[in-house]
Each structure stands twice: as structure tokens, then as C-alpha cells.
Amino acid sequence: MKPSLKSGLTFEFKFKVPETKTVPHLYPESPEFQIMPKVLATGFMVGLFEWACIQAINPHIDWPEEQTVGIHLNLSHVAATPPGLTITVNGKLEDVEGRKLIFSLIADDGVDKISEGTHERFIINATKFNAKMAAKARSKFGE
């Protein structure tokens, strides 16, 4: 972590919604999703929030040796967004508790506020984390 990683950091992130981020594309193998409306899927919105936080934080950590992983989300999804609209995510790093980062987030699509909530991320050492995941996979599959 760099000394610049402090609570109060604010950021804005914009993303134009393509059709590939709509509900039918979330799990293409799901027949139920295939007949649902072509609007931004909540699952993709979660990923968008993670992406916004990652981009905001990376200049303040020793990227890519240090990375962040999501550990908690508490978000609403209160308005549907069709493809073609641009989502603006406004965020604030509310608190830094050791390696835990707590964000507040609000998103709108230029017409409606679509989401509001909090997100927590944890700073990891990528090499150590990846080694632990490889060991976990080996233990599961008996390698």
C-alpha cells in the first residue's frame, strides 16, 4: 500500500452498456435468463462496481503485486438500464482498516439512479494468493 491510500478518495467511472451485459448473457446456459428482458443484469452491475473500485485503488497500491478482491457487497438495483445508456458510478473510499477497504457507491444511467450501496475489498499479495488457490485446487482434485 502506498501512503496515498486514504479514506476520502473519490472517483467516477463510466461504462456504456452493450447488449452483451444484459440478463440473457449472464448465464447463457440458463433457459430462464434467455427469455428475460435485455437490460443490465445485476450480476454485471456488481462486476462494474468492482471494476470501478479496482481502477480507483490501483494507483494507490503496488499493482500488480498487490491486488484487491471483493469480500462484501450491499447494493440495491432499483432501475433497469437498456443497452446503449452510459452508467456513471460515483464512489468514495469511506474507510481503510488495515488491508480492508470500505467504499460507498452510487450509480445512474443518465435517466435514473440505478444503484446505491457499499462494497468492501481486501488487499492481497497476488503471488501468495495464487499459490494458496493452486494448493486448494490440488487438494480438491488429489493432485
Secondary structure, 3 states (H helix, E strand, C coil): CCCCCCCCCEEEEEEECCHHHEHHHHCCCCHHHHCCCCCECHHHHHHHHHHHHHHHHHHHCCCCCEEEEEEEEEECCCCCCCCCCEEEEEEEEEEEECCEEEEEEEEECCCCEEEEEEEEEEEEEHHHHHHHHHHHHHHHHCC
